[in-house]
Amino acid sequence: MPEKIFIIGNGFDLDLNFRTRYSDYFEIWKENHHWPFNDSSKGLGGYIHTSAKKNKKKWLDLEMALFEYASAHNGAAIKGMNGSYPIDTDKEDFDILVGNLTSFIKRIPSEDQINKDSVASKVLRTILDNGRYAIYSFNYTNLKKIAARLYLDVSYYGAEYDLSYTSIHGKVEDNNIILGVHSDANLIAGYDFLKKIDQTSFQSNDIIQDLSCAREVVFFGLSMGIIDYPYFRDFFKSLCSTIIPLDKKKFVTIFTYNESSRLEIHEQLRKLTRTDLMSLKSNCYFEIIRTSLCVYDDKDKFEKWISRQHCN
C-alpha cells in the first residue's frame, strides 16, 4: 500500500489554464456550432440544453444536471403520451453528449496554452520528485502527456512523461470516458445507464483501500460533491467516527481555488459526514490551501507543504 496519495479533479486542469469546465463545453462548442442540442430538443437533450443556456457561467456540473433529470424523486423527465418515459431517445441523447464531450476535451492541447508556473505545475513536480505517491485522476485528460508538456519542454501533445497513475473516469484518447451519477443514486427505472458504475468502461481500482492505509492524502481541484463522494465517504467518515491515536494521524491537504471554494468544501464535508468537522480536524492534520493565494495569505502553508514532501 502507498504511503501517500495524490488525487486530482477538474480544478487541477483549470489551474493549468485548460478550459475544461462544463460551462466551457457549452459556450465554446455552441460558438463553434458543435453543441449537439438546440431550442427544439426534447427529453434529456432538451433539458441539458435549457440548463446550460439558462445558467451559463454558473452551469458547472453537468453530472448533477443528469441526476436532476432522472432522479426518482421529482426528476425533470416527462412521460410521453403512452405513459412511459422516453428512455431510448434519452439514451441516444446521452451517447451523443458523451461523444461530443470527448471531442471537446480532445481539442484542448491544440487550443489551450499550459501554465508552467501554476500551483498545479509546482505541486505535480513536487509529487513526482517525491516518488512515493500513488496518483489518481478524475479528469479525462492524459496526465502523462500533461506532465510531458510541463517538464520535457515539448510543444506537442504526443509525448508522454514516464509516470504511473490511475484514471478513474477514463481518457479521451481511449474514447472510454465515464460520465454520469454516483452508484447509489435513486433514479427512475430504466435510467441506470446514467450510473458510472453500470457503464462498460468502468473499471475497479484501489483508491478506497489506498485512502485507508496512506499516511498523507493530497486532493487538488475536487469539490467533494455528492457525485464523486462515494469514493471518499468511508475515508472521511472514519476520521469523524473514532479517536485516531497521535502516531496514526494522517496529513490531509486540499488544494482549492479561493476562499469561496474553501467554504464550499467545508459545507460539503459537513453535509456528507453529518458532523461539524471538529472530529475530522482533530483526527488528522487537515489543511486547505487556496491556489489563488499561494503567494499571499497561504504562502506559508504552501511552503510548509512543499518542505514536508522533501523531508519525508
Secondary structure, DSSP 4 states (H G I P E B T S, - for coil): --SEEEEE-HHHHHHTT----HHHHHHHHHHTT--S--TT--HHHHHHHHHHHHHGGG---HHHHHHHHHBTTT-S----TTSS--HHHHHHHHHHHHHHHHHHHHTHHHH----TTSHHHHHHHHHHHH--EEEEE-SSS-HHHHHHHHHS--SSS----S---EETT--GGGT----SB-TT--B-TT-GGGBGGGSTT----SHHHHHHH-SEEEEES----TTTGGGTHHHHHHHHSSPPPGGGPEEEEEEESSHHHHHHHHHHHHHHHTS-SHHHHHSEEEEEEEGGGTTTTTHHHHHHHHHHHHH-
